[in-house]
Amino acid sequence: MTKITLDSSLTNLVPAFKIGIIHYTKIVVAESPQMIKGRTQLYQENLFLELQEQAVTERPGIKEWRSTWKALGGDQNRYRHSAESLMRRIAKQNYLTPFQSAVDLNNFFSLQYEIPIGIYDENLIDGDIVIALGNEETGYEGLNGRFNSLKNIAHSKDSKGPFGSPFVDSKRTAVTENTTDAIQLFYLRPSFSDEESIELLNAAGKMFSQIHGGDYTIALITKEHREVEI
C-alpha cells in the first residue's frame, strides 16, 4: 500500500486545494489506438477554432489554475501550468503528436478538464507520496530536458525526492510501454465540489481502462481528508 498525503503548506494558502488520484493496476501501455488519435486530433481542431474567439487565459479551468498558482506564490506568466502550456500550443495550431497511449490520454484529459494532470509509473516511486509546496531547494530533471526549480510550485515527492508537478514532470517516474501499474494525479480546480471531483475521476478512470485494460480505483484528498492509502 502507498500512502498519499496532502501537505498543509498548500491548504494553508489555498484552503480548497484538492488532489484527485487514480490508481491503475495490470495495464498495458502501447501505441495509441486509432480511435484515441482521431478523437484527440478532432478535439484539438475544434479547440483551435474556439481559441480564436476566446483567449486561453479566459478558459474557466485555465483561469482558475492561474489564480491558484498565484495564490501559492508562483509566477503564472513565467511558469505556466501544463494544461495552459498544452492549450497555448493548440492556439498556435501546434497540435500534439501521438506519443504513447498513457501520455496521449493524460494530455487529452488535461485539455478536456482544463487542469494539470500527471501520470507516473508506480514501480518507479519509492515509498509514500506527499503533495506539498516547493521551496528554493525543490527541483528535478524534467521531461523538458532541463533542471526545473519548483519554488512556490505544488509538487509530489517520495522518499527519493520530488518527481511530479503541475508544471512539468520528472524523467525518473515517467510512464513507458513497460509500465503495468500507474498513479495519476489530478490537480483539480479548487472550486470543484467533492461530488464533481469524484464524477470526473470516475469518467477518466473508465475511459483510461477501456484503452489500457486492468483495474482502477479512485481517491480524493482535501484539507478535511488529507490522507489516503492505495
URSULCOR-V269575 format. One record per helix or strand of 2 or more residues. SS is the DSSP state (H for helix, E for strand). FROM is the first residue (numbers start at 1). TO is the last residue. Records with the same first field share a line. If there is no record, write none. Layout:
# URSULCOR-V269575
SS: FROM-TO + FROM-TO
This chain:
# URSULCOR-V269575
E: 3-6 + 19-25 + 117-121 + 129-133 + 139-142 + 147-149 + 154-158 + 161-165 + 182-187 + 215-221 + 227-229
H: 8-11 + 34-51 + 56-58 + 60-71 + 82-91 + 101-113 + 122-124 + 194-212
